[in-house]
């Protein structure tokens, strides 16, 4: 079992709340989403492992067990080309759960007409393996869900 931590502070709202069908329909995998507090903040590693993909708006960390977790900061944020985001880690780096990975400003994302909702996804996971999904207020580093 892998415990996946909340990468940002806000309200856990479920993937169905994400205004992007790829996430809301679970096409990328099961998980949940967080409606982040507005303003500057830091997104942390949801699990311990290696950062295998790192973009200003999204990152994937793969644990020792081979399980990969995607954190996507906002919807359509790739269009910002890094504006409002600052990398705090490097691709290929091994990180502890809870380590800062990206600094970002969710209010800037929203001011640009984009949703700041953050999808947190168990990549390539089978339906039903994500349990104990948090609801309501979470702080970065709190347990968000379990990957059985």
C-alpha positions as CSV (number, residue, x, y, z in Angstrom):
1,X,0.0,0.0,0.0
2,X,1.2,3.5,-0.9
3,X,0.0,6.5,1.0
4,X,-0.3,9.5,-1.3
5,X,0.0,13.0,0.3
6,X,-1.8,16.2,-0.7
7,X,0.7,18.2,-2.8
8,X,-1.1,21.5,-2.0
9,X,-3.3,23.0,0.6
10,X,-7.0,23.4,-0.2
11,X,-10.2,21.4,-0.4
12,X,-10.2,17.8,-1.7
13,X,-13.1,17.8,-4.2
14,X,-12.7,14.7,-6.3
15,X,-11.6,14.2,-9.9
16,X,-15.1,14.7,-11.2
17,X,-14.8,18.4,-10.3
18,X,-11.9,18.9,-12.7
19,X,-13.1,20.8,-15.8
20,X,-11.1,18.5,-18.1
21,X,-12.6,15.2,-19.3
22,X,-9.3,13.4,-19.4
23,X,-9.0,13.9,-15.6
24,X,-12.7,14.0,-14.6
25,X,-13.5,10.7,-16.4
26,X,-10.4,9.0,-14.8
27,X,-8.8,8.3,-18.2
28,X,-5.3,9.0,-16.7
29,X,-6.1,6.9,-13.6
30,X,-7.9,7.1,-10.3
31,X,-7.2,9.7,-7.7
32,X,-8.7,13.0,-6.6
33,X,-8.4,16.7,-7.0
34,X,-7.7,19.7,-4.7
35,X,-9.2,23.1,-5.1
36,X,-6.1,25.0,-3.8
37,X,-6.0,28.1,-1.6
38,X,-5.6,31.1,-3.8
39,X,-2.3,32.9,-3.9
40,X,1.4,31.9,-4.0
41,X,2.2,28.5,-2.7
42,X,4.3,25.4,-3.0
43,X,3.4,22.0,-4.4
44,X,5.2,19.1,-2.7
45,X,6.0,15.5,-3.5
46,X,3.0,13.3,-2.8
47,X,5.2,10.2,-2.4
48,X,8.9,9.4,-1.9
49,X,10.7,8.5,-5.2
50,X,12.3,9.8,-8.3
51,X,10.9,12.7,-10.3
52,X,10.6,11.1,-13.8
53,X,8.8,14.0,-15.4
54,X,9.0,17.6,-14.4
55,X,7.3,20.6,-16.1
56,X,6.4,23.9,-14.4
57,X,2.7,22.9,-14.4
58,X,2.9,19.1,-13.7
59,X,5.2,16.4,-12.4
60,X,5.3,12.6,-12.0
61,X,7.1,10.9,-9.1
62,X,7.7,7.1,-9.2
63,X,8.2,5.3,-6.0
64,X,10.5,2.3,-5.3
65,X,7.5,0.0,-5.9
66,X,7.1,1.4,-9.4
67,X,3.9,3.3,-8.6
68,X,3.8,6.7,-10.3
69,X,1.8,9.7,-9.1
70,X,1.0,12.6,-11.4
71,X,0.4,16.1,-9.9
72,X,-1.2,18.5,-12.4
73,X,-1.3,22.1,-11.2
74,X,-4.4,23.6,-12.8
75,X,-6.1,23.0,-16.1
76,X,-4.6,24.1,-19.4
77,X,-1.7,25.5,-17.5
78,X,0.8,24.2,-20.1
79,X,-0.4,27.2,-22.1
80,X,1.2,29.5,-19.5
81,X,4.7,28.3,-20.7
82,X,6.0,28.4,-17.1
83,X,4.7,31.8,-16.2
84,X,3.6,31.8,-12.5
85,X,5.6,28.6,-11.8
86,X,9.2,28.0,-10.5
87,X,10.9,24.7,-10.3
88,X,12.3,23.8,-6.9
89,X,13.6,20.3,-7.9
90,X,15.1,18.6,-10.9
91,X,14.0,15.8,-13.2
92,X,15.8,12.6,-12.2
93,X,16.1,13.8,-8.5
94,X,15.1,11.5,-5.7
95,X,12.8,13.2,-3.3
96,X,11.2,12.5,0.1
97,X,7.4,12.7,0.4
98,X,6.5,16.3,1.3
99,X,9.6,17.9,-0.3
100,X,8.8,21.1,-2.3
101,X,8.8,20.5,-6.0
102,X,7.2,23.6,-7.7
103,X,6.4,27.1,-6.4
104,X,3.3,28.5,-8.2
105,X,0.5,31.0,-7.9
106,X,-3.0,29.6,-8.1
107,X,-4.5,33.1,-8.1
108,X,-2.5,34.0,-11.2
109,X,-3.7,30.8,-12.9
110,X,-7.3,31.7,-12.1
111,X,-6.9,35.3,-13.1
112,X,-5.9,34.1,-16.5
113,X,-9.3,32.3,-16.9
114,X,-8.0,28.8,-16.1
115,X,-9.1,26.5,-13.4
116,X,-6.5,26.1,-10.6
117,X,-7.8,22.7,-9.6
118,X,-5.0,20.2,-9.0
119,X,-5.4,16.6,-10.2
120,X,-3.5,14.0,-8.2
121,X,-3.6,10.7,-10.1
122,X,-2.4,7.2,-9.5
123,X,-1.0,6.5,-13.0
124,X,-2.0,3.3,-14.8
125,X,-3.8,2.1,-11.7
126,X,-6.8,-0.2,-11.9
127,X,-10.2,1.0,-10.8
128,X,-10.9,0.5,-7.2
129,X,-7.3,0.5,-5.9
130,X,-7.5,4.1,-4.6
131,X,-9.1,4.1,-1.1
132,X,-9.5,6.3,1.9
133,X,-9.8,9.4,-0.3
134,X,-9.8,12.6,1.7
135,X,-12.7,15.0,1.5
136,X,-12.8,18.7,2.5
137,X,-9.9,20.7,3.8
138,X,-6.4,19.3,3.5
139,X,-2.9,20.7,4.1
140,X,0.1,20.0,1.9
141,X,1.6,16.8,3.3
142,X,-1.7,15.4,4.7
143,X,-2.8,11.9,3.6
144,X,-4.9,12.4,0.5
145,X,-5.5,8.7,-0.5
146,X,-4.2,5.2,-0.3
147,X,-3.1,3.2,-3.3
148,X,-3.8,-0.5,-2.4
